[in-house]
Amino acid sequence: MRAPILALLAGKAKPFARGELSAIGKVETDGSVKVTCRGLVGDEQADRRVHGGPDKALHHYPADHYDFWRACAAEHPLLDVAGAFGENVSTRDITEAMVCIGDRFQLGSALVEISQGRQPCWKQGHFMEWATLPAIMVRERRSGWYYRVIEEGEAKRGDLLSLVDRPQPDWTVERVFGLLIAGDHKRDPAALPVLRDMPHLFGGWRERAAALMGS
Protein backbone atom coordinates (compact mmCIF):
# COMPACT_ATOMS: atom_id res chain seq x y z
CA MET A 1 0.00 0.00 0.00
CA ARG A 2 1.45 3.34 -1.04
CA ALA A 3 0.21 6.74 -2.07
CA PRO A 4 1.82 10.09 -2.82
CA ILE A 5 1.47 12.78 -0.18
CA LEU A 6 -0.87 15.45 -1.55
CA ALA A 7 -0.19 17.93 1.23
CA LEU A 8 1.45 18.31 4.62
CA LEU A 9 -0.31 20.92 6.72
CA ALA A 10 0.35 22.87 9.91
CA GLY A 11 -1.42 25.53 11.93
CA LYS A 12 -1.01 27.97 14.81
CA ALA A 13 -3.23 28.17 17.88
CA LYS A 14 -5.67 31.08 17.63
CA PRO A 15 -8.69 32.35 19.57
CA PHE A 16 -11.58 30.09 18.61
CA ALA A 17 -14.83 29.82 20.60
CA ARG A 18 -16.08 29.36 24.16
CA GLY A 19 -13.00 31.23 25.33
CA GLU A 20 -10.69 28.55 23.95
CA LEU A 21 -7.81 28.44 21.51
CA SER A 22 -7.57 26.04 18.58
CA ALA A 23 -5.11 25.19 15.83
CA ILE A 24 -7.67 23.28 13.73
CA GLY A 25 -7.11 25.70 10.84
CA LYS A 26 -4.23 24.14 8.88
CA VAL A 27 -2.45 25.40 5.77
CA GLU A 28 -0.11 23.58 3.43
CA THR A 29 3.59 23.74 4.23
CA ASP A 30 6.21 24.66 1.64
CA GLY A 31 9.04 22.28 0.80
CA SER A 32 10.41 19.72 3.23
CA VAL A 33 9.18 19.81 6.81
CA LYS A 34 10.66 18.04 9.81
CA VAL A 35 8.55 15.24 11.30
CA THR A 36 9.29 14.90 15.02
CA CYS A 37 7.80 12.92 17.87
CA ARG A 38 5.75 16.03 18.65
CA GLY A 39 4.46 16.36 15.09
CA LEU A 40 5.34 18.59 12.17
CA VAL A 41 7.70 21.43 12.99
CA GLY A 42 5.59 24.60 12.92
CA ASP A 43 2.36 22.87 13.88
CA GLU A 44 0.68 23.63 17.21
CA GLN A 45 -1.98 22.09 19.44
CA ALA A 46 -3.89 24.43 21.73
CA ASP A 47 -5.05 21.83 24.25
CA ARG A 48 -2.62 18.94 24.68
CA ARG A 49 -5.02 17.15 27.02
CA VAL A 50 -6.99 16.05 23.96
CA HIS A 51 -4.76 16.92 20.97
CA GLY A 52 -1.14 16.28 20.18
CA GLY A 53 1.28 14.37 22.35
CA PRO A 54 3.32 11.34 21.31
CA ASP A 55 0.32 9.17 20.40
CA LYS A 56 -1.40 11.90 18.37
CA ALA A 57 1.55 13.61 16.76
CA LEU A 58 0.06 13.64 13.25
CA HIS A 59 -3.52 13.62 12.01
CA HIS A 60 -4.19 12.00 8.62
CA TYR A 61 -7.49 12.65 6.85
CA PRO A 62 -8.23 11.00 3.50
CA ALA A 63 -8.79 13.39 0.62
CA ASP A 64 -11.06 10.61 -0.72
CA HIS A 65 -13.80 11.80 1.66
CA TYR A 66 -13.96 15.36 0.35
CA ASP A 67 -16.29 14.41 -2.52
CA PHE A 68 -18.75 12.98 0.02
CA TRP A 69 -18.67 16.16 2.09
CA ARG A 70 -19.05 18.36 -0.98
CA ALA A 71 -22.16 16.35 -1.88
CA CYS A 72 -23.51 17.07 1.61
CA ALA A 73 -22.60 20.76 1.58
CA ALA A 74 -22.23 22.00 -1.96
CA GLU A 75 -19.84 24.92 -2.41
CA HIS A 76 -18.61 24.92 1.18
CA PRO A 77 -15.48 27.11 0.86
CA LEU A 78 -13.34 25.08 3.27
CA LEU A 79 -13.75 21.98 1.12
CA ASP A 80 -11.88 23.52 -1.81
CA VAL A 81 -8.47 22.52 -0.45
CA ALA A 82 -7.01 20.13 2.13
CA GLY A 83 -7.17 21.24 5.76
CA ALA A 84 -10.91 21.38 6.39
CA PHE A 85 -10.62 18.59 8.97
CA GLY A 86 -7.52 19.87 10.74
CA GLU A 87 -5.35 17.25 9.07
CA ASN A 88 -1.57 17.26 8.90
CA VAL A 89 -1.37 14.61 6.16
CA SER A 90 -3.51 14.36 3.04
CA THR A 91 -3.50 11.46 0.56
CA ARG A 92 -5.86 9.63 -1.77
CA ASP A 93 -6.60 5.91 -2.09
CA ILE A 94 -5.97 5.14 1.60
CA THR A 95 -8.99 5.16 3.91
CA GLU A 96 -10.04 3.96 7.36
CA ALA A 97 -11.28 0.69 5.87
CA MET A 98 -7.81 -0.01 4.45
CA VAL A 99 -5.48 0.78 7.35
CA CYS A 100 -5.13 -0.92 10.73
CA ILE A 101 -4.14 -0.02 14.26
CA GLY A 102 -0.38 -0.50 14.53
CA ASP A 103 0.28 -0.08 10.80
CA ARG A 104 3.71 1.43 10.21
CA PHE A 105 4.27 3.73 7.25
CA GLN A 106 7.31 5.38 5.77
CA LEU A 107 6.42 9.07 5.54
CA GLY A 108 9.23 10.64 3.58
CA SER A 109 12.26 9.68 5.69
CA ALA A 110 10.18 9.38 8.89
CA LEU A 111 8.55 6.22 10.24
CA VAL A 112 5.06 6.59 11.72
CA GLU A 113 2.57 4.20 13.34
CA ILE A 114 -1.23 4.38 13.55
CA SER A 115 -2.32 4.71 17.18
CA GLN A 116 -6.09 5.38 16.96
CA GLY A 117 -8.88 6.85 14.90
CA ARG A 118 -9.66 10.54 15.32
CA GLN A 119 -12.70 11.23 17.50
CA PRO A 120 -14.48 14.33 16.17
CA CYS A 121 -15.64 16.97 18.63
CA TRP A 122 -17.64 20.19 18.66
CA LYS A 123 -14.65 22.21 17.40
CA GLN A 124 -14.88 20.50 14.01
CA GLY A 125 -18.51 21.50 13.70
CA HIS A 126 -17.82 25.05 14.81
CA PHE A 127 -14.87 25.42 12.44
CA MET A 128 -17.01 24.32 9.51
CA GLU A 129 -20.12 26.19 10.79
CA TRP A 130 -21.89 22.82 10.59
CA ALA A 131 -23.15 21.76 14.01
CA THR A 132 -24.17 18.23 12.99
CA LEU A 133 -20.90 17.45 11.21
CA PRO A 134 -19.23 15.54 14.10
CA ALA A 135 -22.26 13.25 14.40
CA ILE A 136 -22.21 12.60 10.65
CA MET A 137 -18.49 11.81 10.81
CA VAL A 138 -19.23 9.19 13.47
CA ARG A 139 -22.19 7.73 11.59
CA GLU A 140 -20.28 7.50 8.32
CA ARG A 141 -17.03 6.30 9.95
CA ARG A 142 -15.13 9.08 8.14
CA SER A 143 -12.88 9.85 11.07
CA GLY A 144 -9.30 10.00 9.89
CA TRP A 145 -6.59 8.68 12.20
CA TYR A 146 -3.56 9.60 14.27
CA TYR A 147 0.09 8.58 14.04
CA ARG A 148 2.81 8.35 16.62
CA VAL A 149 6.30 9.01 15.21
CA ILE A 150 8.65 6.04 15.61
CA GLU A 151 11.60 7.54 13.74
CA GLU A 152 11.91 11.25 13.08
CA GLY A 153 12.69 12.51 9.60
CA GLU A 154 11.52 14.88 6.88
CA ALA A 155 8.74 14.79 4.31
CA LYS A 156 7.28 16.93 1.58
CA ARG A 157 4.45 16.96 -0.92
CA GLY A 158 4.99 14.25 -3.53
CA ASP A 159 6.87 11.88 -1.24
CA LEU A 160 5.34 8.42 -0.90
CA LEU A 161 3.47 7.20 2.14
CA SER A 162 4.32 3.48 2.10
CA LEU A 163 3.14 0.65 4.34
CA VAL A 164 6.06 -1.26 5.85
CA ASP A 165 4.48 -3.34 8.65
CA ARG A 166 1.02 -4.57 9.70
CA PRO A 167 0.93 -6.32 13.10
CA GLN A 168 -2.88 -6.13 13.55
CA PRO A 169 -4.42 -7.04 10.17
CA ASP A 170 -7.89 -7.75 11.60
CA TRP A 171 -8.30 -4.37 13.28
CA THR A 172 -8.91 -1.65 10.73
CA VAL A 173 -9.29 1.92 11.93
CA GLU A 174 -12.86 1.83 10.65
CA ARG A 175 -13.66 -1.28 12.71
CA VAL A 176 -12.04 -0.04 15.91
CA PHE A 177 -13.63 3.41 15.57
CA GLY A 178 -17.01 1.74 15.14
CA LEU A 179 -16.50 -0.42 18.20
CA LEU A 180 -15.25 2.27 20.56
CA ILE A 181 -16.95 5.43 19.30
CA ALA A 182 -19.98 4.50 17.19
CA GLY A 183 -21.56 1.84 19.42
CA ASP A 184 -20.66 -1.28 17.44
CA HIS A 185 -19.42 -2.98 20.63
CA LYS A 186 -23.04 -3.76 21.44
CA ARG A 187 -23.04 -6.23 18.55
CA ASP A 188 -19.50 -7.48 19.15
CA PRO A 189 -18.68 -7.35 22.88
CA ALA A 190 -16.00 -10.04 22.49
CA ALA A 191 -13.84 -7.46 20.68
CA LEU A 192 -13.52 -5.26 23.76
CA PRO A 193 -11.03 -7.34 25.79
CA VAL A 194 -8.85 -7.67 22.70
CA LEU A 195 -8.79 -3.88 22.29
CA ARG A 196 -8.22 -3.37 26.01
CA ASP A 197 -5.02 -5.43 25.75
CA MET A 198 -3.82 -4.25 22.32
CA PRO A 199 -0.36 -2.70 22.80
CA HIS A 200 -0.47 -0.67 19.57
CA LEU A 201 -3.73 1.07 20.49
CA PHE A 202 -3.63 4.48 22.22
CA GLY A 203 -3.90 4.04 25.98
CA GLY A 204 -6.97 6.23 26.25
CA TRP A 205 -8.83 3.99 23.82
CA ARG A 206 -7.70 0.88 25.67
CA GLU A 207 -9.21 2.44 28.78
CA ARG A 208 -12.39 3.16 26.84
CA ALA A 209 -12.60 -0.49 25.79
CA ALA A 210 -12.25 -1.53 29.45
CA ALA A 211 -14.97 0.90 30.49
CA LEU A 212 -17.34 -0.33 27.79
CA MET A 213 -16.86 -3.88 29.02
CA GLY A 214 -18.61 -2.87 32.22
CA SER A 215 -21.38 -0.86 30.58
Backbone as CSV, one residue per row, in Angstrom:
resi,resn,N_x,N_y,N_z,CA_x,CA_y,CA_z,C_x,C_y,C_z
1,MET,0.850,-1.187,0.000,0.000,0.000,0.000,0.888,1.240,0.000
2,ARG,0.685,2.098,-0.984,1.451,3.336,-1.044,0.643,4.383,-1.775
3,ALA,0.901,5.633,-1.424,0.211,6.745,-2.073,1.069,7.988,-1.937
4,PRO,1.071,8.850,-2.948,1.816,10.094,-2.819,1.159,11.030,-1.818
5,ILE,1.981,11.772,-1.097,1.468,12.783,-0.178,0.978,13.969,-1.004
6,LEU,-0.287,14.306,-0.837,-0.866,15.446,-1.554,-0.547,16.758,-0.858
7,ALA,-0.489,16.715,0.470,-0.187,17.929,1.230,0.226,17.546,2.637
8,LEU,1.144,18.325,3.199,1.454,18.315,4.624,1.052,19.680,5.164
9,LEU,0.317,19.685,6.265,-0.314,20.923,6.724,-0.002,21.180,8.197
10,ALA,0.078,22.463,8.533,0.352,22.868,9.910,-0.462,24.113,10.226
11,GLY,-0.654,24.368,11.517,-1.425,25.531,11.931,-0.967,26.067,13.267
12,LYS,-1.332,27.303,13.550,-1.010,27.966,14.806,-2.278,28.093,15.652
13,ALA,-2.102,28.006,16.963,-3.232,28.165,17.878,-3.724,29.615,17.851
14,LYS,-5.042,29.758,17.703,-5.665,31.080,17.628,-6.939,31.084,18.465
15,PRO,-7.405,32.282,18.875,-8.694,32.351,19.571,-9.779,31.704,18.722
16,PHE,-10.632,30.910,19.368,-11.579,30.091,18.613,-13.024,30.349,19.068
17,ALA,-13.462,29.684,20.103,-14.833,29.823,20.596,-14.865,29.337,22.036
18,ARG,-15.903,29.764,22.770,-16.079,29.358,24.163,-14.864,29.720,25.007
19,GLY,-14.172,30.791,24.608,-12.998,31.234,25.333,-11.782,30.355,25.152
20,GLU,-11.782,29.487,24.161,-10.690,28.549,23.949,-9.854,28.924,22.729
21,LEU,-8.657,28.351,22.684,-7.807,28.444,21.512,-7.938,27.160,20.706
22,SER,-7.600,27.233,19.421,-7.574,26.036,18.582,-6.608,26.256,17.428
23,ALA,-5.965,25.169,17.016,-5.107,25.195,15.827,-5.692,24.303,14.739
24,ILE,-7.024,24.149,14.720,-7.668,23.282,13.731,-7.487,23.817,12.320
25,GLY,-7.320,25.127,12.173,-7.108,25.699,10.845,-5.692,25.418,10.359
26,LYS,-5.548,24.535,9.395,-4.225,24.139,8.882,-4.040,24.656,7.464
27,VAL,-2.789,24.981,7.136,-2.448,25.402,5.772,-1.267,24.564,5.299
28,GLU,-1.157,24.430,3.989,-0.111,23.578,3.434,1.268,24.173,3.680
29,THR,2.211,23.313,4.038,3.590,23.737,4.234,4.308,23.787,2.895
30,ASP,5.400,24.546,2.854,6.213,24.655,1.641,7.481,23.820,1.793
31,GLY,7.800,23.034,0.787,9.035,22.281,0.798,9.065,21.206,1.863
32,SER,10.259,20.773,2.224,10.414,19.718,3.227,10.117,20.264,4.612
33,VAL,9.484,19.436,5.429,9.175,19.808,6.810,9.650,18.684,7.716
34,LYS,10.186,19.038,8.867,10.657,18.037,9.808,9.477,17.367,10.502
35,VAL,9.559,16.045,10.614,8.554,15.241,11.301,9.193,14.754,12.592
36,THR,8.711,15.252,13.730,9.293,14.902,15.019,8.267,14.135,15.850
37,CYS,8.703,13.659,17.003,7.801,12.918,17.875,6.680,13.793,18.398
38,ARG,6.800,15.096,18.249,5.749,16.034,18.654,4.888,16.466,17.476
39,GLY,5.230,16.003,16.268,4.460,16.361,15.086,5.294,17.115,14.083
40,LEU,4.639,17.792,13.162,5.343,18.594,12.167,5.900,19.845,12.826
41,VAL,7.141,20.187,12.499,7.699,21.435,12.992,6.865,22.589,12.432
42,GLY,6.437,23.478,13.318,5.594,24.600,12.919,4.125,24.377,13.197
43,ASP,3.751,23.147,13.546,2.356,22.870,13.885,2.164,23.009,15.390
44,GLU,0.986,23.452,15.798,0.683,23.632,17.214,-0.603,22.898,17.580
45,GLN,-0.744,22.608,18.862,-1.983,22.088,19.436,-2.306,22.957,20.638
46,ALA,-3.522,23.489,20.675,-3.890,24.432,21.732,-4.136,23.738,23.064
47,ASP,-4.696,22.538,23.030,-5.049,21.826,24.255,-4.468,20.422,24.184
48,ARG,-3.302,20.225,24.786,-2.616,18.943,24.685,-3.247,17.863,25.553
49,ARG,-4.295,18.208,26.315,-5.018,17.152,27.021,-5.753,16.252,26.040
50,VAL,-6.181,16.809,24.914,-6.987,16.048,23.957,-6.400,16.035,22.554
51,HIS,-5.395,16.869,22.287,-4.762,16.920,20.968,-3.257,16.855,21.136
52,GLY,-2.588,16.332,20.143,-1.144,16.278,20.178,-0.626,15.235,21.155
53,GLY,0.639,15.368,21.506,1.277,14.374,22.347,1.842,13.251,21.495
54,PRO,2.620,12.362,22.094,3.325,11.340,21.308,2.415,10.379,20.565
55,ASP,1.214,10.115,21.075,0.318,9.171,20.401,-0.586,9.835,19.372
56,LYS,-0.589,11.166,19.345,-1.403,11.902,18.374,-0.563,13.015,17.750
57,ALA,0.619,12.624,17.310,1.551,13.607,16.763,1.109,14.137,15.410
58,LEU,0.488,13.271,14.601,0.061,13.636,13.245,-1.360,13.149,13.009
59,HIS,-2.159,14.002,12.378,-3.524,13.622,12.006,-3.589,13.464,10.486
60,HIS,-4.045,12.310,10.049,-4.193,11.997,8.618,-5.681,11.943,8.301
61,TYR,-6.094,12.718,7.300,-7.487,12.648,6.852,-7.509,12.387,5.354
62,PRO,-8.238,11.356,4.915,-8.232,10.999,3.499,-8.889,12.071,2.616
63,ALA,-8.186,12.486,1.596,-8.786,13.391,0.618,-9.944,12.714,-0.113
64,ASP,-9.978,11.381,-0.088,-11.059,10.613,-0.720,-12.435,11.033,-0.202
65,HIS,-12.506,11.484,1.055,-13.802,11.804,1.658,-14.349,13.162,1.238
66,TYR,-13.515,13.997,0.654,-13.959,15.359,0.348,-15.129,15.381,-0.630
67,ASP,-15.158,14.452,-1.582,-16.291,14.408,-2.520,-17.593,14.134,-1.783
68,PHE,-17.553,13.256,-0.780,-18.750,12.983,0.024,-19.220,14.243,0.738
69,TRP,-18.281,14.967,1.351,-18.669,16.162,2.093,-19.151,17.266,1.162
70,ARG,-18.574,17.363,-0.019,-19.053,18.357,-0.979,-20.479,18.034,-1.422
71,ALA,-20.793,16.741,-1.529,-22.158,16.349,-1.883,-23.138,16.709,-0.773
72,CYS,-22.661,16.706,0.464,-23.510,17.070,1.605,-23.655,18.576,1.754
73,ALA,-22.611,19.306,1.392,-22.602,20.765,1.582,-21.963,21.401,0.359
74,ALA,-22.736,21.475,-0.693,-22.231,22.003,-1.959,-21.657,23.404,-1.775
75,GLU,-20.498,23.621,-2.369,-19.841,24.920,-2.407,-19.376,25.408,-1.040
76,HIS,-19.187,24.496,-0.086,-18.607,24.915,1.185,-17.167,25.354,0.923
77,PRO,-16.797,26.592,1.261,-15.481,27.109,0.856,-14.306,26.352,1.452
78,LEU,-14.456,25.779,2.649,-13.340,25.080,3.275,-13.041,23.736,2.626
79,LEU,-13.952,23.261,1.766,-13.750,21.977,1.117,-13.022,22.101,-0.225
80,ASP,-12.585,23.313,-0.540,-11.882,23.518,-1.810,-10.455,22.985,-1.778
81,VAL,-9.849,22.977,-0.585,-8.467,22.517,-0.449,-8.348,21.676,0.813
82,ALA,-7.248,20.923,0.924,-7.011,20.125,2.133,-6.901,21.038,3.351
83,GLY,-7.264,20.494,4.511,-7.169,21.241,5.757,-8.491,21.472,6.451
84,ALA,-9.592,21.136,5.795,-10.911,21.377,6.386,-11.132,20.571,7.656
85,PHE,-10.419,19.460,7.815,-10.623,18.589,8.970,-9.434,18.636,9.936
86,GLY,-8.640,19.697,9.832,-7.519,19.869,10.740,-6.407,18.876,10.527
87,GLU,-6.319,18.306,9.327,-5.351,17.247,9.071,-3.951,17.798,8.841
88,ASN,-2.970,16.982,9.209,-1.567,17.257,8.898,-1.111,16.547,7.641
89,VAL,-1.756,15.434,7.309,-1.366,14.606,6.162,-2.592,14.374,5.292
90,SER,-2.433,14.592,3.990,-3.514,14.361,3.036,-3.026,13.447,1.926
91,THR,-3.789,12.368,1.666,-3.499,11.459,0.555,-4.821,11.009,-0.057
92,ARG,-4.712,10.329,-1.185,-5.859,9.629,-1.771,-5.576,8.126,-1.809
93,ASP,-6.671,7.365,-1.903,-6.604,5.906,-2.090,-6.141,5.160,-0.848
94,ILE,-6.191,5.811,0.325,-5.966,5.136,1.598,-7.028,5.647,2.563
95,THR,-7.900,4.764,3.029,-8.995,5.164,3.906,-9.003,4.319,5.176
96,GLU,-9.924,4.656,6.084,-10.043,3.964,7.362,-10.316,2.474,7.195
97,ALA,-10.980,2.103,6.117,-11.277,0.689,5.869,-10.058,-0.086,5.386
98,MET,-8.983,0.626,5.042,-7.813,-0.005,4.447,-6.611,-0.050,5.371
99,VAL,-6.635,0.727,6.443,-5.483,0.777,7.348,-5.880,0.222,8.709
100,CYS,-4.887,-0.237,9.465,-5.133,-0.923,10.734,-4.363,-0.262,11.871
101,ILE,-4.872,-0.447,13.075,-4.143,-0.021,14.258,-2.773,-0.715,14.260
102,GLY,-1.736,0.046,14.523,-0.381,-0.504,14.530,0.324,-0.495,13.193
103,ASP,-0.379,-0.170,12.106,0.285,-0.079,10.804,1.439,0.913,10.875
104,ARG,2.572,0.528,10.315,3.705,1.434,10.213,3.900,1.852,8.765
105,PHE,4.086,3.154,8.578,4.273,3.727,7.251,5.565,4.526,7.210
106,GLN,6.234,4.443,6.065,7.311,5.375,5.774,6.668,6.644,5.254
107,LEU,6.952,7.754,5.907,6.422,9.067,5.536,7.622,9.944,5.209
108,GLY,7.956,10.029,3.919,9.228,10.639,3.579,10.334,9.803,4.194
109,SER,11.205,10.431,4.995,12.256,9.684,5.686,11.871,9.340,7.116
110,ALA,10.653,9.701,7.548,10.177,9.380,8.892,9.429,8.052,8.885
111,LEU,9.326,7.439,10.052,8.550,6.218,10.237,7.461,6.518,11.249
112,VAL,6.205,6.260,10.864,5.064,6.587,11.720,4.198,5.354,11.913
113,GLU,3.397,5.351,12.978,2.566,4.197,13.342,1.175,4.671,13.740
114,ILE,0.144,4.000,13.221,-1.229,4.377,13.549,-1.545,3.972,14.985
115,SER,-2.030,4.942,15.760,-2.318,4.713,17.178,-3.814,4.650,17.484
116,GLN,-4.644,5.346,16.713,-6.086,5.381,16.958,-6.778,6.118,15.825
117,GLY,-8.094,5.987,15.761,-8.880,6.850,14.899,-9.024,8.213,15.551
118,ARG,-9.431,9.203,14.781,-9.660,10.541,15.316,-11.119,10.637,15.764
119,GLN,-11.349,11.054,16.984,-12.702,11.228,17.503,-13.121,12.676,17.303
120,PRO,-14.090,12.942,16.425,-14.481,14.331,16.167,-15.182,14.954,17.363
121,CYS,-15.017,16.263,17.522,-15.643,16.972,18.632,-16.324,18.235,18.106
122,TRP,-16.868,19.013,19.027,-17.638,20.193,18.663,-16.809,21.212,17.877
123,LYS,-15.480,21.227,18.093,-14.650,22.208,17.400,-14.684,22.011,15.890
124,GLN,-14.783,20.753,15.442,-14.881,20.503,14.005,-16.151,21.112,13.440
125,GLY,-17.254,20.921,14.147,-18.513,21.496,13.700,-18.485,23.014,13.706
126,HIS,-17.894,23.595,14.739,-17.818,25.052,14.813,-16.930,25.608,13.702
127,PHE,-15.799,24.962,13.476,-14.872,25.423,12.444,-15.537,25.446,11.084
128,MET,-16.343,24.417,10.809,-17.008,24.318,9.512,-18.370,25.014,9.497
129,GLU,-18.784,25.592,10.644,-20.116,26.186,10.790,-21.193,25.171,10.390
130,TRP,-21.050,23.978,10.957,-21.886,22.824,10.592,-22.040,21.981,11.858
131,ALA,-23.039,22.318,12.654,-23.152,21.758,14.005,-23.294,20.239,14.017
132,THR,-23.934,19.674,13.010,-24.171,18.230,12.990,-23.019,17.443,12.365
133,LEU,-21.993,18.136,11.914,-20.897,17.455,11.214,-20.236,16.366,12.057
134,PRO,-19.877,16.622,13.326,-19.235,15.542,14.096,-20.085,14.275,14.169
135,ALA,-21.389,14.430,14.337,-22.261,13.254,14.398,-22.272,12.507,13.070
136,ILE,-22.237,13.243,11.964,-22.211,12.595,10.648,-20.883,11.867,10.449
137,MET,-19.790,12.468,10.911,-18.487,11.810,10.806,-18.494,10.476,11.539
138,VAL,-19.131,10.442,12.716,-19.227,9.191,13.467,-20.099,8.194,12.724
139,ARG,-21.250,8.636,12.280,-22.185,7.735,11.594,-21.583,7.138,10.336
140,GLU,-20.848,7.944,9.588,-20.281,7.499,8.316,-18.903,6.868,8.458
141,ARG,-18.361,6.870,9.687,-17.032,6.298,9.948,-15.941,6.997,9.128
142,ARG,-16.123,8.293,8.893,-15.132,9.084,8.139,-14.342,9.919,9.139
143,SER,-13.501,9.245,9.898,-12.883,9.848,11.073,-11.477,10.382,10.840
144,GLY,-10.729,9.765,9.937,-9.296,9.996,9.894,-8.618,9.245,11.034
145,TRP,-7.316,9.413,11.160,-6.589,8.684,12.204,-5.337,9.451,12.614
146,TYR,-4.757,8.988,13.719,-3.557,9.600,14.271,-2.358,8.660,14.144
147,TYR,-1.181,9.297,14.018,0.089,8.576,14.044,0.918,8.988,15.251
148,ARG,1.654,8.045,15.791,2.814,8.349,16.619,4.042,8.258,15.712
149,VAL,5.083,8.996,16.035,6.295,9.010,15.210,7.323,8.076,15.847
150,ILE,7.680,7.029,15.123,8.651,6.040,15.606,10.076,6.489,15.309
151,GLU,10.292,7.003,14.120,11.605,7.542,13.738,11.386,8.908,13.097
152,GLU,12.053,9.909,13.625,11.913,11.253,13.084,12.581,11.358,11.713
153,GLY,12.124,12.319,10.928,12.685,12.505,9.601,12.132,13.758,8.958
154,GLU,12.064,13.764,7.640,11.518,14.878,6.882,10.605,14.340,5.793
155,ALA,9.649,15.172,5.393,8.743,14.788,4.312,8.297,16.037,3.577
156,LYS,7.789,15.819,2.378,7.283,16.928,1.580,6.197,16.406,0.639
157,ARG,5.454,17.316,0.079,4.452,16.960,-0.919,5.111,16.185,-2.058
158,GLY,4.459,15.082,-2.459,4.986,14.251,-3.533,5.753,13.038,-3.049
159,ASP,6.256,13.082,-1.801,6.871,11.879,-1.240,5.823,10.786,-1.105
160,LEU,6.280,9.536,-1.060,5.345,8.425,-0.900,5.104,8.106,0.563
161,LEU,3.848,7.827,0.875,3.472,7.200,2.141,3.361,5.716,1.841
162,SER,4.229,4.893,2.461,4.317,3.477,2.099,4.195,2.591,3.323
163,LEU,3.311,1.596,3.253,3.141,0.645,4.343,4.359,-0.260,4.431
164,VAL,4.889,-0.401,5.663,6.061,-1.265,5.848,5.808,-2.390,6.851
165,ASP,4.756,-2.276,7.671,4.482,-3.340,8.647,3.022,-3.291,9.063
166,ARG,2.430,-4.479,9.296,1.019,-4.568,9.696,0.866,-5.660,10.756
167,PRO,1.015,-5.308,12.046,0.934,-6.322,13.100,-0.493,-6.705,13.489
168,GLN,-1.494,-5.879,13.127,-2.881,-6.133,13.548,-3.814,-6.129,12.329
169,PRO,-3.687,-7.099,11.435,-4.420,-7.044,10.169,-5.933,-7.145,10.299
170,ASP,-6.441,-7.611,11.430,-7.886,-7.751,11.595,-8.555,-6.505,12.168
171,TRP,-7.762,-5.488,12.522,-8.305,-4.366,13.280,-8.130,-3.064,12.510
172,THR,-8.973,-2.887,11.499,-8.910,-1.652,10.732,-9.324,-0.470,11.608
173,VAL,-8.883,0.702,11.225,-9.292,1.921,11.926,-10.809,2.053,11.894
174,GLU,-11.409,1.744,10.765,-12.864,1.829,10.651,-13.546,0.903,11.660
175,ARG,-13.051,-0.324,11.783,-13.664,-1.276,12.708,-13.494,-0.825,14.158
176,VAL,-12.288,-0.428,14.524,-12.039,-0.039,15.910,-12.797,1.233,16.260
177,PHE,-12.851,2.189,15.350,-13.631,3.405,15.566,-15.099,3.045,15.791
178,GLY,-15.618,2.153,14.973,-17.008,1.744,15.139,-17.268,1.104,16.488
179,LEU,-16.334,0.272,16.934,-16.500,-0.422,18.204,-16.437,0.523,19.401
180,LEU,-15.495,1.443,19.380,-15.249,2.267,20.562,-15.972,3.605,20.553
181,ILE,-16.342,4.100,19.389,-16.948,5.430,19.297,-18.386,5.385,18.796
182,ALA,-18.672,4.488,17.860,-19.975,4.497,17.194,-20.961,3.471,17.734
183,GLY,-20.600,2.744,18.785,-21.556,1.843,19.418,-21.570,0.429,18.896
184,ASP,-20.643,0.065,18.019,-20.663,-1.281,17.443,-20.303,-2.369,18.456
185,HIS,-19.751,-1.983,19.596,-19.419,-2.982,20.626,-20.652,-3.712,21.140
186,LYS,-21.810,-3.119,20.981,-23.040,-3.762,21.443,-23.333,-5.025,20.647
187,ARG,-22.868,-5.054,19.396,-23.044,-6.232,18.553,-21.848,-7.175,18.615
188,ASP,-20.720,-6.678,19.130,-19.500,-7.475,19.148,-18.749,-7.255,20.462
189,PRO,-19.342,-7.610,21.582,-18.682,-7.354,22.877,-17.388,-8.129,23.057
190,ALA,-17.222,-9.249,22.355,-15.997,-10.039,22.487,-14.766,-9.285,21.980
191,ALA,-14.980,-8.231,21.186,-13.842,-7.462,20.681,-13.220,-6.585,21.765
192,LEU,-13.989,-6.237,22.782,-13.518,-5.256,23.757,-12.290,-5.718,24.546
193,PRO,-12.253,-6.936,25.077,-11.034,-7.336,25.791,-9.805,-7.393,24.903
194,VAL,-9.988,-7.678,23.625,-8.853,-7.667,22.698,-8.307,-6.246,22.560
195,LEU,-9.216,-5.280,22.414,-8.792,-3.884,22.291,-8.197,-3.375,23.598
196,ARG,-8.751,-3.787,24.700,-8.216,-3.371,26.008,-6.747,-3.761,26.148
197,ASP,-6.382,-4.900,25.581,-5.022,-5.428,25.749,-4.132,-5.210,24.528
198,MET,-4.576,-4.438,23.565,-3.817,-4.253,22.324,-2.711,-3.220,22.529
199,PRO,-1.441,-3.630,22.470,-0.358,-2.697,22.796,-0.216,-1.544,21.811
200,HIS,-0.632,-1.724,20.565,-0.472,-0.670,19.569,-1.534,0.418,19.690
201,LEU,-2.633,0.131,20.393,-3.735,1.070,20.494,-3.438,2.129,21.556
202,PHE,-3.777,3.367,21.273,-3.627,4.478,22.219,-4.216,4.104,23.574
203,GLY,-3.483,4.425,24.642,-3.902,4.039,25.982,-5.282,4.521,26.360
204,GLY,-5.642,5.715,25.944,-6.971,6.230,26.250,-8.076,5.404,25.630
205,TRP,-7.815,4.843,24.447,-8.828,3.994,23.818,-8.828,2.600,24.423
206,ARG,-7.692,2.128,24.931,-7.695,0.879,25.670,-8.528,1.021,26.951
207,GLU,-8.407,2.168,27.604,-9.214,2.436,28.784,-10.688,2.518,28.419
208,ARG,-10.986,3.085,27.276,-12.385,3.163,26.837,-12.947,1.762,26.604
209,ALA,-12.148,0.898,25.994,-12.599,-0.487,25.788,-12.888,-1.149,27.129
210,ALA,-12.018,-0.934,28.114,-12.246,-1.534,29.447,-13.519,-0.984,30.062
211,ALA,-13.762,0.308,29.917,-14.971,0.904,30.486,-16.227,0.368,29.813
212,LEU,-16.164,0.180,28.506,-17.341,-0.332,27.786,-17.632,-1.776,28.166
213,MET,-16.622,-2.502,28.588,-16.859,-3.880,29.018,-17.790,-3.943,30.224
214,GLY,-17.769,-2.885,31.032,-18.615,-2.872,32.222,-19.914,-2.130,32.033
215,SER,-20.156,-1.646,30.816,-21.382,-0.862,30.584,-22.552,-1.754,30.215
